[in-house]
Amino acid sequence: MRFLDAFFALRPLVLVPAWSFFLLGSDPASDFHALRFALLSAVLAGAYLVNQVTDFDSDRLNGKGLFLQRGIFSRRAYVVCGVALAAGAIAIALSRRDGAAWLVLAAALGFAYSVPPLRLVARPGLDLVANAIGYGGVALVLGATSWYAAGPLRLVACGLAVACVFLHTTLMDLDGDRRTGKRTTGVVLGPLRARTWAAVAGIAAAACAIAARAPDIAAAASVTALLAIVAGVRPAWVSSRTIVVGATAAFALAAGVRFPWFLVGLVLLALATRAYYRRRFALAYPAL
């Protein structure tokens, strides 16, 4: 059980969006960049561990961070493992000269997002930009091997799609963030304006993907935009959780069309996660 605790504490399902964008930037006809994929995963997992430490109070109020809240692991263990994962990944990338600059950027954004004095997660606007660049930009470029291969319009499309979804993630945590004084973009905008801007970002993402002639990204972005539009007009019909889950699934499916093994792996991971959380915490996560 201790090994399983350590594995699921890394929150592998949270990495799904980054994995999806990495694969959407990759060319199925060429060799899969497994090392970059693994190193990006390590950097982001490390950043997530540190994020859970710095967001301990708001996560407690929002019903998140079970491993820390229940004392399964200590905050110090999270910080040490998080820094070690990111530093180790960057060291390997530097030694292999394989995407090191982009991985350093991913790590910089990931840790600056959580750690003072920058702590971008509590800086309205910058929290959104950091997510858009980290997921929609860096992950896509690492998969494509260069920003030129990724394509400017595709980068913009993915960044805007991430911005759309991110706004709804801030709405999901609105209550706990307000109570702990955490000023996210969602807190500053409020539900109505956040939903409106999310819909605008979703529409723009779909338009850019269509202009870039990227049908897989366009299809996923269109699903995201449609959900965001309905949420903006009829929030009782489509919740923020539905948008986050729906958009994640749409981009994962688009990536899975390119790499079928990715979908098989995600299904197995989701089932394993659900079984683990049911046994360990008596929770149905992820909801099916």
C-alpha positions in Angstrom: 0.0 0.0 0.0 2.9 2.4 0.7 4.1 2.1 -2.9 0.6 2.7 -4.2 0.3 5.7 -1.8 3.5 7.2 -3.3 2.3 6.6 -6.9 -1.1 8.1 -6.5 0.2 11.0 -4.4 1.8 12.2 -7.6 -1.8 12.6 -9.0 -1.1 11.0 -12.4 -4.6 11.9 -13.7 -3.7 15.6 -13.3 -1.0 15.1 -15.9 -3.5 14.0 -18.6 -3.9 17.5 -20.2 -0.1 17.9 -20.5 0.3 14.4 -21.9 -2.5 15.1 -24.4 -0.9 18.4 -25.6 2.5 16.7 -25.8 1.0 14.0 -28.1 -0.9 16.5 -30.2 2.4 18.1 -30.9 4.0 14.8 -31.9 4.1 13.2 -35.3 2.9 9.5 -35.2 4.9 8.9 -38.4 8.2 9.6 -36.6 9.7 8.2 -33.5 7.9 8.9 -30.2 10.0 11.0 -27.9 9.6 8.8 -24.8 12.4 10.5 -22.9 10.9 14.0 -23.2 7.5 12.6 -22.3 8.9 11.0 -19.1 11.0 14.1 -18.2 8.0 16.5 -18.7 5.9 14.2 -16.5 8.6 14.3 -13.7 8.9 18.0 -13.8 5.1 18.6 -13.6 4.6 15.9 -11.0 7.3 17.6 -8.9 5.7 21.0 -9.3 2.3 19.5 -8.3 3.8 18.1 -5.1 5.1 21.5 -4.0 1.8 23.1 -5.1 -0.1 20.9 -2.7 2.1 22.0 0.2 1.7 25.7 -0.5 -2.1 25.3 -1.1 -2.6 23.2 2.1 -5.2 25.4 3.6 -7.3 26.1 0.5 -7.1 22.5 -0.5 -8.4 21.5 2.9 -11.4 23.7 2.5 -11.9 22.6 -1.1 -11.8 18.9 -0.1 -8.5 18.2 -1.9 -5.0 17.1 -0.9 -6.0 13.9 0.9 -2.5 12.6 1.4 -1.3 15.6 3.3 -4.5 16.3 5.1 -4.6 12.7 6.5 -0.9 12.6 7.4 0.0 9.9 5.0 3.0 11.9 3.9 4.6 15.0 5.4 4.9 18.4 3.8 8.7 18.1 4.0 8.6 14.8 2.1 6.4 16.4 -0.6 8.9 19.3 -1.0 12.0 17.1 -1.1 10.5 14.7 -3.6 9.0 17.5 -5.7 12.3 19.3 -6.0 14.2 16.1 -6.6 11.9 15.0 -9.4 12.2 18.3 -11.2 15.9 18.7 -10.7 16.6 15.1 -11.7 14.6 15.5 -14.9 16.4 18.7 -15.9 19.8 17.2 -15.1 19.0 14.3 -17.4 17.8 16.6 -20.1 20.9 18.7 -19.9 23.2 15.7 -20.1 21.3 14.4 -23.1 20.8 17.8 -24.6 17.1 16.9 -25.2 14.6 19.7 -24.7 16.4 21.1 -21.6 15.5 24.7 -22.2 11.8 23.9 -22.5 11.9 21.7 -19.4 13.6 24.4 -17.4 10.8 26.8 -18.5 8.2 24.2 -17.5 9.8 23.9 -14.0 10.2 27.6 -13.6 6.5 28.2 -14.4 5.5 25.2 -12.2 7.4 26.3 -9.1 6.8 30.1 -9.6 3.1 29.2 -9.8 3.1 28.0 -6.2 6.2 29.3 -4.3 6.6 32.8 -2.9 7.5 35.5 -3.6 6.1 35.1 -7.1 3.3 32.6 -6.2 1.5 33.2 -9.5 -1.5 31.1 -8.4 -2.5 34.1 -6.2 -1.8 36.7 -8.9 -4.9 37.3 -11.1 -4.2 37.1 -14.8 -0.7 35.7 -14.3 -2.1 32.4 -13.0 -4.0 32.0 -16.2 -1.0 33.0 -18.4 1.3 30.5 -16.6 -1.2 27.7 -17.2 -1.8 28.6 -20.8 2.0 28.7 -21.6 2.9 25.7 -19.5 0.2 23.3 -20.9 -0.8 24.8 -24.2 2.7 25.9 -25.1 5.6 24.0 -23.5 4.0 20.6 -23.6 3.0 21.0 -27.3 6.5 22.3 -28.2 8.3 19.4 -26.4 6.1 16.9 -28.3 6.8 18.7 -31.6 10.6 19.1 -30.8 10.5 22.8 -31.6 8.2 25.8 -31.5 8.4 26.1 -35.3 7.3 22.5 -35.8 4.4 23.1 -33.3 3.1 26.0 -35.3 2.2 29.5 -34.0 -1.5 29.1 -34.5 -1.7 25.7 -33.0 0.2 27.0 -30.0 -2.2 29.9 -29.6 -5.2 27.6 -30.0 -4.0 25.2 -27.3 -3.1 28.1 -25.0 -6.5 29.6 -25.4 -8.2 26.2 -24.8 -6.2 25.8 -21.6 -7.2 29.4 -20.5 -10.8 28.5 -21.0 -10.7 25.4 -18.9 -8.4 27.1 -16.3 -11.0 29.8 -15.6 -13.5 27.1 -14.7 -11.0 25.3 -12.4 -10.8 28.5 -10.4 -14.6 28.6 -10.2 -14.5 25.1 -8.8 -12.3 26.2 -5.9 -13.9 29.6 -5.5 -15.3 29.1 -2.0 -12.1 27.8 -0.4 -9.9 30.4 -2.2 -12.1 33.3 -1.0 -12.1 32.0 2.6 -8.3 31.7 2.7 -7.7 35.1 0.9 -6.3 33.5 -2.2 -6.9 35.9 -5.1 -7.1 33.9 -8.3 -8.4 35.1 -11.6 -11.8 33.4 -10.8 -12.0 35.2 -7.5 -11.3 38.6 -9.0 -13.6 38.2 -12.0 -16.5 36.4 -10.2 -18.5 33.6 -11.7 -20.4 35.6 -14.4 -17.4 37.3 -15.9 -15.2 34.3 -15.6 -17.7 32.2 -17.5 -18.0 34.9 -20.2 -14.3 35.2 -20.7 -14.0 31.4 -20.7 -16.5 31.2 -23.6 -14.6 33.9 -25.5 -11.3 32.0 -25.0 -12.9 28.7 -26.1 -14.4 30.2 -29.3 -11.0 31.9 -30.1 -9.2 28.6 -29.5 -11.5 26.7 -32.0 -11.1 29.5 -34.6 -7.3 29.4 -34.3 -7.2 25.6 -34.6 -9.4 25.7 -37.7 -7.2 28.4 -39.2 -4.2 26.3 -38.4 -5.8 23.4 -40.3 -5.4 21.2 -37.2 -8.6 19.1 -37.3 -7.9 17.1 -34.1 -7.2 20.2 -32.1 -10.1 22.0 -33.7 -12.5 19.2 -32.8 -11.4 19.2 -29.2 -11.4 23.0 -28.9 -14.9 23.1 -30.5 -16.2 20.7 -27.8 -14.6 22.9 -25.1 -16.0 26.1 -26.7 -19.5 24.6 -26.9 -19.5 23.5 -23.3 -18.1 27.0 -22.2 -20.8 28.8 -24.2 -23.6 26.8 -22.7 -22.1 27.3 -19.2 -22.0 31.0 -19.9 -25.6 31.2 -20.9 -27.1 28.4 -18.8 -24.7 27.7 -15.9 -27.3 25.3 -14.3 -27.0 23.1 -17.4 -23.2 22.8 -17.6 -21.1 23.0 -14.5 -17.4 24.0 -14.3 -16.6 20.4 -13.4 -18.4 19.2 -16.6 -16.2 21.6 -18.6 -13.0 20.5 -17.0 -13.8 16.8 -17.4 -15.3 17.2 -20.9 -12.4 19.3 -22.3 -9.8 17.0 -20.7 -11.6 14.0 -22.3 -11.9 15.8 -25.7 -8.2 16.6 -25.9 -7.2 13.1 -24.6 -9.4 11.5 -27.3 -7.8 13.7 -30.0 -4.4 12.6 -28.8 -5.6 9.0 -28.6 -6.6 9.1 -32.3 -3.0 9.8 -33.1 -1.7 7.3 -30.5 -4.2 4.6 -29.6 -2.0 3.2 -26.9 -2.6 6.5 -25.0 -6.3 5.8 -24.7 -5.8 2.3 -23.5 -3.3 3.5 -20.9 -5.7 6.2 -19.7 -8.6 3.8 -19.3 -6.4 1.5 -17.2 -5.0 4.4 -15.1 -8.5 5.7 -14.5 -9.8 2.3 -13.4 -6.8 1.7 -11.1 -7.2 5.2 -9.6 -10.8 4.6 -8.9 -10.1 1.2 -7.3 -7.3 2.7 -5.1 -9.4 5.7 -3.9 -12.4 3.6 -3.1 -10.2 1.2 -1.0 -8.0 3.9 0.6 -10.4 6.8 1.1 -13.9 5.3 0.4 -14.2 7.9 -2.4 -15.5 7.5 -5.9 -12.6 9.2 -7.8 -12.6 9.8 -10.6 -16.3 10.0 -11.1 -17.3 7.8 -14.0 
